[in-house]
Amino acid sequence: MLLASFTGFMAVALGAFGAHALKQVLVENNRTDTYELAVRYHFYHTLALLVIGTLMDRFVCKWLSASAICMIIGTLLFSGSLYLLALTNNTLFAIITPIGGVILLMGWGFLFISAFKKS
């Protein structure tokens, strides 16, 4: 829950910062859509972390822990690489994005397994 509240705070801060202070850079780099995608996925996975944190308060399950870890690492890699791509326009950062995406998929898979085991 602590990490979810922190990532939620960061998603709001980075979204607002991008819309205002970084707008010129994002427009110059033609990366406004990239930055918005990073913020959107950052928010989606913050909400997922909130759900996982709530479930972890009720159930002890290694799959929930694995899901949370994957959501955190995946968000850092997926959204983080897109933030860097949008700000620097360096396409090398785009190499990291799919790795983050796969780790996010693993997080959702582990969440599915935890739900399947509890049912």
N, CA, C and O atoms as CSV, one atom per row, in Angstrom:
chain,resi,resn,atom,element,x,y,z
A,1,MET,N,N,0.830,-1.191,0.000
A,1,MET,CA,C,0.000,0.000,0.000
A,1,MET,C,C,0.875,1.255,0.000
A,1,MET,O,O,0.544,2.258,-0.632
A,2,LEU,N,N,2.005,1.179,0.726
A,2,LEU,CA,C,2.928,2.319,0.736
A,2,LEU,C,C,3.455,2.605,-0.668
A,2,LEU,O,O,3.484,3.755,-1.105
A,3,LEU,N,N,3.869,1.555,-1.367
A,3,LEU,CA,C,4.387,1.752,-2.723
A,3,LEU,C,C,3.291,2.221,-3.676
A,3,LEU,O,O,3.538,3.049,-4.552
A,4,ALA,N,N,2.094,1.697,-3.507
A,4,ALA,CA,C,0.989,2.121,-4.366
A,4,ALA,C,C,0.682,3.604,-4.171
A,4,ALA,O,O,0.458,4.326,-5.143
A,5,SER,N,N,0.673,4.060,-2.917
A,5,SER,CA,C,0.398,5.484,-2.683
A,5,SER,C,C,1.536,6.347,-3.220
A,5,SER,O,O,1.296,7.442,-3.727
A,6,PHE,N,N,2.770,5.864,-3.111
A,6,PHE,CA,C,3.902,6.615,-3.659
A,6,PHE,C,C,3.839,6.664,-5.189
A,6,PHE,O,O,4.037,7.724,-5.783
A,7,THR,N,N,3.561,5.515,-5.829
A,7,THR,CA,C,3.503,5.531,-7.289
A,7,THR,C,C,2.316,6.357,-7.783
A,7,THR,O,O,2.397,6.996,-8.832
A,8,GLY,N,N,1.221,6.347,-7.034
A,8,GLY,CA,C,0.087,7.208,-7.398
A,8,GLY,C,C,0.451,8.678,-7.313
A,8,GLY,O,O,0.119,9.463,-8.202
A,9,PHE,N,N,1.134,9.046,-6.244
A,9,PHE,CA,C,1.602,10.428,-6.089
A,9,PHE,C,C,2.499,10.810,-7.270
A,9,PHE,O,O,2.353,11.884,-7.854
A,10,MET,N,N,3.431,9.912,-7.609
A,10,MET,CA,C,4.362,10.201,-8.704
A,10,MET,C,C,3.647,10.292,-10.050
A,10,MET,O,O,4.021,11.107,-10.893
A,11,ALA,N,N,2.627,9.468,-10.257
A,11,ALA,CA,C,1.877,9.517,-11.509
A,11,ALA,C,C,1.184,10.864,-11.670
A,11,ALA,O,O,1.205,11.456,-12.750
A,12,VAL,N,N,0.575,11.342,-10.600
A,12,VAL,CA,C,-0.081,12.659,-10.650
A,12,VAL,C,C,0.958,13.755,-10.871
A,12,VAL,O,O,0.768,14.637,-11.709
A,13,ALA,N,N,2.048,13.698,-10.125
A,13,ALA,CA,C,3.086,14.730,-10.245
A,13,ALA,C,C,3.698,14.737,-11.640
A,13,ALA,O,O,3.855,15.801,-12.240
A,14,LEU,N,N,4.045,13.564,-12.163
A,14,LEU,CA,C,4.653,13.505,-13.495
A,14,LEU,C,C,3.654,13.892,-14.580
A,14,LEU,O,O,4.024,14.526,-15.568
A,15,GLY,N,N,2.401,13.517,-14.401
A,15,GLY,CA,C,1.386,13.921,-15.370
A,15,GLY,C,C,1.214,15.428,-15.411
A,15,GLY,O,O,1.153,16.019,-16.489
A,16,ALA,N,N,1.136,16.052,-14.246
A,16,ALA,CA,C,0.983,17.509,-14.183
A,16,ALA,C,C,2.238,18.213,-14.682
A,16,ALA,O,O,2.161,19.203,-15.410
A,17,PHE,N,N,3.390,17.694,-14.285
A,17,PHE,CA,C,4.655,18.283,-14.712
A,17,PHE,C,C,4.787,18.215,-16.231
A,17,PHE,O,O,5.232,19.171,-16.867
A,18,GLY,N,N,4.398,17.078,-16.808
A,18,GLY,CA,C,4.457,16.925,-18.258
A,18,GLY,C,C,3.503,17.853,-18.981
A,18,GLY,O,O,3.831,18.390,-20.039
A,19,ALA,N,N,2.323,18.043,-18.412
A,19,ALA,CA,C,1.317,18.900,-19.054
A,19,ALA,C,C,1.684,20.378,-18.994
A,19,ALA,O,O,1.220,21.171,-19.813
A,20,HIS,N,N,2.509,20.745,-18.034
A,20,HIS,CA,C,2.818,22.158,-17.860
A,20,HIS,C,C,4.304,22.463,-18.098
A,20,HIS,O,O,4.658,23.072,-19.108
A,21,ALA,N,N,5.154,22.050,-17.190
A,21,ALA,CA,C,6.562,22.430,-17.253
A,21,ALA,C,C,7.313,21.781,-18.418
A,21,ALA,O,O,8.259,22.363,-18.947
A,22,LEU,N,N,6.896,20.583,-18.815
A,22,LEU,CA,C,7.617,19.868,-19.870
A,22,LEU,C,C,6.936,19.948,-21.230
A,22,LEU,O,O,7.407,19.351,-22.199
A,23,LYS,N,N,5.850,20.670,-21.303
A,23,LYS,CA,C,5.060,20.695,-22.529
A,23,LYS,C,C,5.893,21.095,-23.753
A,23,LYS,O,O,5.782,20.476,-24.811
A,24,GLN,N,N,6.716,22.117,-23.608
A,24,GLN,CA,C,7.534,22.597,-24.729
A,24,GLN,C,C,8.487,21.508,-25.225
A,24,GLN,O,O,8.613,21.290,-26.430
A,25,VAL,N,N,9.148,20.834,-24.302
A,25,VAL,CA,C,10.094,19.767,-24.677
A,25,VAL,C,C,9.370,18.622,-25.374
A,25,VAL,O,O,9.844,18.095,-26.380
A,26,LEU,N,N,8.227,18.248,-24.834
A,26,LEU,CA,C,7.463,17.140,-25.419
A,26,LEU,C,C,6.964,17.481,-26.818
A,26,LEU,O,O,6.959,16.626,-27.703
A,27,VAL,N,N,6.546,18.721,-27.019
A,27,VAL,CA,C,6.091,19.155,-28.345
A,27,VAL,C,C,7.271,19.183,-29.314
A,27,VAL,O,O,7.161,18.711,-30.445
A,28,GLU,N,N,8.404,19.738,-28.868
A,28,GLU,CA,C,9.597,19.791,-29.726
A,28,GLU,C,C,10.057,18.394,-30.130
A,28,GLU,O,O,10.479,18.181,-31.266
A,29,ASN,N,N,9.977,17.448,-29.204
A,29,ASN,CA,C,10.389,16.069,-29.482
A,29,ASN,C,C,9.300,15.263,-30.182
A,29,ASN,O,O,9.523,14.114,-30.564
A,30,ASN,N,N,8.121,15.865,-30.351
A,30,ASN,CA,C,6.964,15.182,-30.928
A,30,ASN,C,C,6.653,13.910,-30.133
A,30,ASN,O,O,6.380,12.857,-30.711
A,31,ARG,N,N,6.697,14.021,-28.793
A,31,ARG,CA,C,6.539,12.871,-27.911
A,31,ARG,C,C,5.454,13.071,-26.854
A,31,ARG,O,O,5.476,12.413,-25.814
A,32,THR,N,N,4.515,13.968,-27.108
A,32,THR,CA,C,3.424,14.179,-26.152
A,32,THR,C,C,2.627,12.894,-25.951
A,32,THR,O,O,2.290,12.545,-24.820
A,33,ASP,N,N,2.326,12.189,-27.041
A,33,ASP,CA,C,1.561,10.936,-26.934
A,33,ASP,C,C,2.340,9.878,-26.152
A,33,ASP,O,O,1.757,9.116,-25.380
A,34,THR,N,N,3.643,9.835,-26.351
A,34,THR,CA,C,4.484,8.872,-25.637
A,34,THR,C,C,4.431,9.140,-24.139
A,34,THR,O,O,4.282,8.214,-23.342
A,35,TYR,N,N,4.551,10.398,-23.762
A,35,TYR,CA,C,4.524,10.767,-22.350
A,35,TYR,C,C,3.156,10.450,-21.742
A,35,TYR,O,O,3.071,9.934,-20.628
A,36,GLU,N,N,2.090,10.761,-22.477
A,36,GLU,CA,C,0.746,10.477,-21.982
A,36,GLU,C,C,0.514,8.974,-21.817
A,36,GLU,O,O,-0.168,8.557,-20.881
A,37,LEU,N,N,1.070,8.161,-22.710
A,37,LEU,CA,C,0.971,6.714,-22.574
A,37,LEU,C,C,1.692,6.236,-21.308
A,37,LEU,O,O,1.197,5.370,-20.588
A,38,ALA,N,N,2.860,6.811,-21.052
A,38,ALA,CA,C,3.618,6.463,-19.842
A,38,ALA,C,C,2.808,6.782,-18.589
A,38,ALA,O,O,2.732,5.968,-17.669
A,39,VAL,N,N,2.208,7.958,-18.557
A,39,VAL,CA,C,1.410,8.353,-17.394
A,39,VAL,C,C,0.188,7.451,-17.255
A,39,VAL,O,O,-0.153,7.044,-16.144
A,40,ARG,N,N,-0.469,7.137,-18.356
A,40,ARG,CA,C,-1.675,6.305,-18.321
A,40,ARG,C,C,-1.352,4.909,-17.745
A,40,ARG,O,O,-2.044,4.435,-16.844
A,41,TYR,N,N,-0.318,4.270,-18.261
A,41,TYR,CA,C,0.051,2.952,-17.753
A,41,TYR,C,C,0.558,3.022,-16.314
A,41,TYR,O,O,0.345,2.096,-15.531
A,42,HIS,N,N,1.220,4.105,-15.974
A,42,HIS,CA,C,1.665,4.339,-14.604
A,42,HIS,C,C,0.449,4.334,-13.673
A,42,HIS,O,O,0.471,3.701,-12.618
A,43,PHE,N,N,-0.608,5.042,-14.069
A,43,PHE,CA,C,-1.843,5.086,-13.264
A,43,PHE,C,C,-2.528,3.724,-13.201
A,43,PHE,O,O,-2.938,3.286,-12.126
A,44,TYR,N,N,-2.654,3.055,-14.338
A,44,TYR,CA,C,-3.329,1.752,-14.354
A,44,TYR,C,C,-2.675,0.801,-13.355
A,44,TYR,O,O,-3.354,0.110,-12.596
A,45,HIS,N,N,-1.368,0.783,-13.373
A,45,HIS,CA,C,-0.670,-0.183,-12.532
A,45,HIS,C,C,-0.564,0.284,-11.085
A,45,HIS,O,O,-0.340,-0.531,-10.191
A,46,THR,N,N,-0.720,1.567,-10.845
A,46,THR,CA,C,-0.867,2.051,-9.466
A,46,THR,C,C,-2.184,1.541,-8.892
A,46,THR,O,O,-2.234,1.098,-7.745
A,47,LEU,N,N,-3.242,1.602,-9.682
A,47,LEU,CA,C,-4.536,1.089,-9.226
A,47,LEU,C,C,-4.465,-0.414,-8.975
A,47,LEU,O,O,-5.028,-0.915,-8.002
A,48,ALA,N,N,-3.767,-1.130,-9.860
A,48,ALA,CA,C,-3.588,-2.566,-9.655
A,48,ALA,C,C,-2.834,-2.824,-8.348
A,48,ALA,O,O,-3.186,-3.740,-7.606
A,49,LEU,N,N,-1.812,-2.034,-8.064
A,49,LEU,CA,C,-1.063,-2.187,-6.809
A,49,LEU,C,C,-1.951,-1.938,-5.590
A,49,LEU,O,O,-1.806,-2.605,-4.566
A,50,LEU,N,N,-2.862,-0.985,-5.703
A,50,LEU,CA,C,-3.793,-0.743,-4.599
A,50,LEU,C,C,-4.669,-1.968,-4.342
A,50,LEU,O,O,-4.897,-2.343,-3.192
A,51,VAL,N,N,-5.152,-2.580,-5.401
A,51,VAL,CA,C,-5.980,-3.786,-5.260
A,51,VAL,C,C,-5.146,-4.914,-4.666
A,51,VAL,O,O,-5.591,-5.601,-3.747
A,52,ILE,N,N,-3.940,-5.104,-5.188
A,52,ILE,CA,C,-3.071,-6.169,-4.688
A,52,ILE,C,C,-2.737,-5.928,-3.215
A,52,ILE,O,O,-2.753,-6.863,-2.414
A,53,GLY,N,N,-2.437,-4.689,-2.861
A,53,GLY,CA,C,-2.150,-4.367,-1.462
A,53,GLY,C,C,-3.322,-4.670,-0.552
A,53,GLY,O,O,-3.141,-5.178,0.554
A,54,THR,N,N,-4.520,-4.362,-1.014
A,54,THR,CA,C,-5.724,-4.662,-0.237
A,54,THR,C,C,-5.890,-6.171,-0.069
A,54,THR,O,O,-6.216,-6.652,1.016
A,55,LEU,N,N,-5.665,-6.908,-1.149
A,55,LEU,CA,C,-5.756,-8.365,-1.071
A,55,LEU,C,C,-4.690,-8.948,-0.152
A,55,LEU,O,O,-4.951,-9.911,0.570
A,56,MET,N,N,-3.498,-8.373,-0.176
A,56,MET,CA,C,-2.410,-8.874,0.676
A,56,MET,C,C,-2.716,-8.671,2.159
A,56,MET,O,O,-2.226,-9.419,3.006
A,57,ASP,N,N,-3.525,-7.659,2.471
A,57,ASP,CA,C,-3.951,-7.463,3.864
A,57,ASP,C,C,-4.887,-8.576,4.322
A,57,ASP,O,O,-4.973,-8.870,5.514
A,58,ARG,N,N,-5.584,-9.191,3.377
A,58,ARG,CA,C,-6.566,-10.228,3.708
A,58,ARG,C,C,-6.034,-11.642,3.551
A,58,ARG,O,O,-6.447,-12.544,4.281
A,59,PHE,N,N,-5.117,-11.848,2.603
A,59,PHE,CA,C,-4.643,-13.189,2.277
A,59,PHE,C,C,-3.115,-13.217,2.246
A,59,PHE,O,O,-2.469,-12.287,1.763
A,60,VAL,N,N,-2.566,-14.287,2.763
A,60,VAL,CA,C,-1.130,-14.527,2.619
A,60,VAL,C,C,-0.965,-15.413,1.391
A,60,VAL,O,O,-1.437,-16.550,1.368
A,61,CYS,N,N,-0.293,-14.885,0.372
A,61,CYS,CA,C,-0.170,-15.629,-0.878
A,61,CYS,C,C,1.094,-15.179,-1.599
A,61,CYS,O,O,1.277,-13.994,-1.875
A,62,LYS,N,N,1.964,-16.139,-1.900
A,62,LYS,CA,C,3.211,-15.795,-2.575
A,62,LYS,C,C,2.945,-15.218,-3.971
A,62,LYS,O,O,3.743,-14.427,-4.475
A,63,TRP,N,N,1.836,-15.608,-4.592
A,63,TRP,CA,C,1.518,-15.112,-5.929
A,63,TRP,C,C,1.142,-13.637,-5.904
A,63,TRP,O,O,1.445,-12.905,-6.846
A,64,LEU,N,N,0.488,-13.194,-4.841
A,64,LEU,CA,C,0.182,-11.767,-4.703
A,64,LEU,C,C,1.465,-10.965,-4.534
A,64,LEU,O,O,1.614,-9.893,-5.121
A,65,SER,N,N,2.385,-11.480,-3.739
A,65,SER,CA,C,3.671,-10.797,-3.564
A,65,SER,C,C,4.423,-10.715,-4.882
A,65,SER,O,O,4.973,-9.670,-5.227
A,66,ALA,N,N,4.445,-11.821,-5.615
A,66,ALA,CA,C,5.115,-11.835,-6.918
A,66,ALA,C,C,4.447,-10.856,-7.879
A,66,ALA,O,O,5.124,-10.177,-8.652
A,67,SER,N,N,3.123,-10.786,-7.830
A,67,SER,CA,C,2.384,-9.861,-8.683
A,67,SER,C,C,2.757,-8.416,-8.367
A,67,SER,O,O,2.999,-7.619,-9.273
A,68,ALA,N,N,2.803,-8.083,-7.084
A,68,ALA,CA,C,3.148,-6.717,-6.680
A,68,ALA,C,C,4.558,-6.352,-7.134
A,68,ALA,O,O,4.786,-5.257,-7.648
A,69,ILE,N,N,5.494,-7.266,-6.945
A,69,ILE,CA,C,6.880,-7.002,-7.350
A,69,ILE,C,C,6.955,-6.774,-8.853
A,69,ILE,O,O,7.635,-5.856,-9.313
A,70,CYS,N,N,6.262,-7.604,-9.614
A,70,CYS,CA,C,6.263,-7.435,-11.077
A,70,CYS,C,C,5.600,-6.120,-11.497
A,70,CYS,O,O,6.070,-5.456,-12.420
A,71,MET,N,N,4.527,-5.750,-10.831
A,71,MET,CA,C,3.854,-4.485,-11.158
A,71,MET,C,C,4.790,-3.303,-10.915
A,71,MET,O,O,4.824,-2.362,-11.709
A,72,ILE,N,N,5.536,-3.348,-9.837
A,72,ILE,CA,C,6.451,-2.254,-9.517
A,72,ILE,C,C,7.601,-2.202,-10.523
A,72,ILE,O,O,7.880,-1.151,-11.099
A,73,ILE,N,N,8.260,-3.330,-10.729
A,73,ILE,CA,C,9.399,-3.356,-11.653
A,73,ILE,C,C,8.935,-3.067,-13.081
A,73,ILE,O,O,9.575,-2.310,-13.810
A,74,GLY,N,N,7.820,-3.676,-13.470
A,74,GLY,CA,C,7.296,-3.452,-14.820
A,74,GLY,C,C,6.938,-1.999,-15.072
A,74,GLY,O,O,7.217,-1.467,-16.146
A,75,THR,N,N,6.323,-1.355,-14.093
A,75,THR,CA,C,5.965,0.063,-14.235
A,75,THR,C,C,7.217,0.925,-14.347
A,75,THR,O,O,7.286,1.833,-15.174
A,76,LEU,N,N,8.205,0.631,-13.506
A,76,LEU,CA,C,9.465,1.387,-13.593
A,76,LEU,C,C,10.092,1.265,-14.975
A,76,LEU,O,O,10.530,2.258,-15.556
A,77,LEU,N,N,10.132,0.049,-15.497
A,77,LEU,CA,C,10.763,-0.158,-16.795
A,77,LEU,C,C,9.899,0.345,-17.948
A,77,LEU,O,O,10.395,1.027,-18.844
A,78,PHE,N,N,8.601,0.008,-17.929
A,78,PHE,CA,C,7.720,0.396,-19.035
A,78,PHE,C,C,7.512,1.909,-19.062
A,78,PHE,O,O,7.891,2.577,-20.024
A,79,SER,N,N,6.916,2.438,-18.016
A,79,SER,CA,C,6.632,3.875,-18.001
A,79,SER,C,C,7.916,4.682,-17.903
A,79,SER,O,O,8.047,5.726,-18.543
A,80,GLY,N,N,8.865,4.204,-17.104
A,80,GLY,CA,C,10.131,4.932,-16.966
A,80,GLY,C,C,10.849,5.087,-18.285
A,80,GLY,O,O,11.361,6.165,-18.586
A,81,SER,N,N,10.898,4.025,-19.086
A,81,SER,CA,C,11.572,4.128,-20.389
A,81,SER,C,C,10.824,5.067,-21.332
A,81,SER,O,O,11.437,5.787,-22.121
A,82,LEU,N,N,9.492,5.053,-21.242
A,82,LEU,CA,C,8.717,5.973,-22.089
A,82,LEU,C,C,8.891,7.429,-21.645
A,82,LEU,O,O,8.958,8.329,-22.482
A,83,TYR,N,N,8.964,7.659,-20.334
A,83,TYR,CA,C,9.239,9.015,-19.853
A,83,TYR,C,C,10.582,9.492,-20.400
A,83,TYR,O,O,10.689,10.607,-20.910
A,84,LEU,N,N,11.601,8.651,-20.292
A,84,LEU,CA,C,12.935,9.024,-20.771
A,84,LEU,C,C,12.955,9.229,-22.278
A,84,LEU,O,O,13.583,10.166,-22.769
A,85,LEU,N,N,12.276,8.364,-23.010
A,85,LEU,CA,C,12.180,8.513,-24.463
A,85,LEU,C,C,11.530,9.844,-24.825
A,85,LEU,O,O,12.012,10.566,-25.698
A,86,ALA,N,N,10.437,10.155,-24.149
A,86,ALA,CA,C,9.707,11.394,-24.449
A,86,ALA,C,C,10.544,12.630,-24.144
A,86,ALA,O,O,10.473,13.620,-24.872
A,87,LEU,N,N,11.331,12.584,-23.082
A,87,LEU,CA,C,12.105,13.762,-22.668
A,87,LEU,C,C,13.417,13.923,-23.419
A,87,LEU,O,O,13.863,15.044,-23.664
A,88,THR,N,N,14.036,12.808,-23.785
A,88,THR,CA,C,15.345,12.892,-24.440
A,88,THR,C,C,15.276,12.672,-25.937
A,88,THR,O,O,16.186,13.066,-26.668
A,89,ASN,N,N,14.205,12.045,-26.401
A,89,ASN,CA,C,14.036,11.650,-27.796
A,89,ASN,C,C,15.104,10.640,-28.223
A,89,ASN,O,O,15.355,10.458,-29.415
A,90,ASN,N,N,15.727,9.989,-27.244
A,90,ASN,CA,C,16.723,8.963,-27.505
A,90,ASN,C,C,16.005,7.618,-27.622
A,90,ASN,O,O,15.482,7.099,-26.636
A,91,THR,N,N,15.983,7.064,-28.822
A,91,THR,CA,C,15.208,5.851,-29.072
A,91,THR,C,C,15.810,4.600,-28.419
A,91,THR,O,O,15.161,3.554,-28.394
A,92,LEU,N,N,17.022,4.688,-27.895
A,92,LEU,CA,C,17.594,3.550,-27.169
A,92,LEU,C,C,16.739,3.176,-25.952
A,92,LEU,O,O,16.695,2.012,-25.553
A,93,PHE,N,N,16.070,4.158,-25.372
A,93,PHE,CA,C,15.207,3.873,-24.218
A,93,PHE,C,C,14.023,2.991,-24.602
A,93,PHE,O,O,13.476,2.274,-23.765
A,94,ALA,N,N,13.630,3.049,-25.882
A,94,ALA,CA,C,12.490,2.247,-26.339
A,94,ALA,C,C,12.780,0.751,-26.281
A,94,ALA,O,O,11.848,-0.054,-26.285
A,95,ILE,N,N,14.046,0.366,-26.228
A,95,ILE,CA,C,14.413,-1.043,-26.133
A,95,ILE,C,C,13.933,-1.636,-24.805
A,95,ILE,O,O,13.604,-2.820,-24.730
A,96,ILE,N,N,13.897,-0.809,-23.768
A,96,ILE,CA,C,13.525,-1.262,-22.426
A,96,ILE,C,C,12.015,-1.444,-22.292
A,96,ILE,O,O,11.562,-2.267,-21.497
A,97,THR,N,N,11.243,-0.697,-23.048
A,97,THR,CA,C,9.785,-0.678,-22.910
A,97,THR,C,C,9.151,-2.068,-23.002
A,97,THR,O,O,8.351,-2.418,-22.134
A,98,PRO,N,N,9.475,-2.875,-24.020
A,98,PRO,CA,C,8.835,-4.191,-24.088
A,98,PRO,C,C,9.213,-5.121,-22.932
A,98,PRO,O,O,8.421,-5.978,-22.543
A,99,ILE,N,N,10.407,-4.957,-22.389
A,99,ILE,CA,C,10.807,-5.761,-21.228
A,99,ILE,C,C,9.886,-5.427,-20.057
A,99,ILE,O,O,9.404,-6.316,-19.355
A,100,GLY,N,N,9.650,-4.125,-19.860
A,100,GLY,CA,C,8.713,-3.693,-18.822
A,100,GLY,C,C,7.321,-4.230,-19.076
A,100,GLY,O,O,6.623,-4.633,-18.145
A,101,GLY,N,N,6.914,-4.235,-20.341
A,101,GLY,CA,C,5.590,-4.763,-20.691
A,101,GLY,C,C,5.442,-6.239,-20.366
A,101,GLY,O,O,4.399,-6.666,-19.869
A,102,VAL,N,N,6.478,-7.019,-20.643
A,102,VAL,CA,C,6.445,-8.447,-20.334
A,102,VAL,C,C,6.365,-8.657,-18.822
A,102,VAL,O,O,5.642,-9.536,-18.352
A,103,ILE,N,N,7.102,-7.857,-18.069
A,103,ILE,CA,C,7.069,-7.984,-16.607
A,103,ILE,C,C,5.694,-7.581,-16.067
A,103,ILE,O,O,5.208,-8.178,-15.106
A,104,LEU,N,N,5.062,-6.572,-16.680
A,104,LEU,CA,C,3.695,-6.223,-16.287
A,104,LEU,C,C,2.738,-7.380,-16.575
A,104,LEU,O,O,1.869,-7.685,-15.758
A,105,LEU,N,N,2.895,-8.017,-17.722
A,105,LEU,CA,C,2.064,-9.180,-18.044
A,105,LEU,C,C,2.267,-10.295,-17.020
A,105,LEU,O,O,1.313,-10.963,-16.624
A,106,MET,N,N,3.503,-10.489,-16.598
A,106,MET,CA,C,3.775,-11.482,-15.554
A,106,MET,C,C,3.035,-11.119,-14.271
A,106,MET,O,O,2.485,-11.991,-13.599
A,107,GLY,N,N,3.022,-9.829,-13.932
A,107,GLY,CA,C,2.306,-9.375,-12.746
A,107,GLY,C,C,0.828,-9.697,-12.821
A,107,GLY,O,O,0.233,-10.159,-11.847
A,108,TRP,N,N,0.235,-9.450,-13.984
A,108,TRP,CA,C,-1.185,-9.787,-14.154
A,108,TRP,C,C,-1.386,-11.293,-14.113
A,108,TRP,O,O,-2.387,-11.770,-13.580
A,109,GLY,N,N,-0.446,-12.043,-14.670
A,109,GLY,CA,C,-0.532,-13.498,-14.628
A,109,GLY,C,C,-0.465,-14.024,-13.202
A,109,GLY,O,O,-1.230,-14.914,-12.830
A,110,PHE,N,N,0.446,-13.477,-12.402
A,110,PHE,CA,C,0.546,-13.891,-11.000
A,110,PHE,C,C,-0.709,-13.518,-10.223
A,110,PHE,O,O,-1.127,-14.248,-9.324
A,111,LEU,N,N,-1.311,-12.385,-10.568
A,111,LEU,CA,C,-2.569,-12.003,-9.921
A,111,LEU,C,C,-3.666,-13.006,-10.286
A,111,LEU,O,O,-4.477,-13.383,-9.440
A,112,PHE,N,N,-3.686,-13.431,-11.542
A,112,PHE,CA,C,-4.648,-14.440,-11.980
A,112,PHE,C,C,-4.443,-15.740,-11.218
A,112,PHE,O,O,-5.406,-16.346,-10.747
A,113,ILE,N,N,-3.191,-16.169,-11.093
A,113,ILE,CA,C,-2.900,-17.414,-10.377
A,113,ILE,C,C,-3.363,-17.305,-8.920
A,113,ILE,O,O,-3.925,-18.253,-8.372
A,114,SER,N,N,-3.124,-16.143,-8.295
A,114,SER,CA,C,-3.549,-15.995,-6.895
A,114,SER,C,C,-5.067,-16.075,-6.781
A,114,SER,O,O,-5.582,-16.664,-5.830
A,115,ALA,N,N,-5.785,-15.498,-7.727
A,115,ALA,CA,C,-7.249,-15.562,-7.705
A,115,ALA,C,C,-7.715,-16.997,-7.964
A,115,ALA,O,O,-8.666,-17.467,-7.340
A,116,PHE,N,N,-7.055,-17.672,-8.864
A,116,PHE,CA,C,-7.402,-19.061,-9.193
A,116,PHE,C,C,-7.174,-19.961,-7.980
A,116,PHE,O,O,-7.987,-20.842,-7.701
A,117,LYS,N,N,-6.084,-19.747,-7.265
A,117,LYS,CA,C,-5.767,-20.574,-6.087
A,117,LYS,C,C,-6.761,-20.326,-4.957
A,117,LYS,O,O,-7.045,-21.232,-4.174
A,118,LYS,N,N,-7.288,-19.116,-4.865
A,118,LYS,CA,C,-8.233,-18.780,-3.788
A,118,LYS,C,C,-9.654,-19.225,-4.100
A,118,LYS,O,O,-10.485,-19.323,-3.197
A,119,SER,N,N,-9.940,-19.496,-5.375
A,119,SER,CA,C,-11.321,-19.859,-5.727
A,119,SER,C,C,-11.561,-21.348,-5.581
A,119,SER,O,O,-12.668,-21.823,-5.836
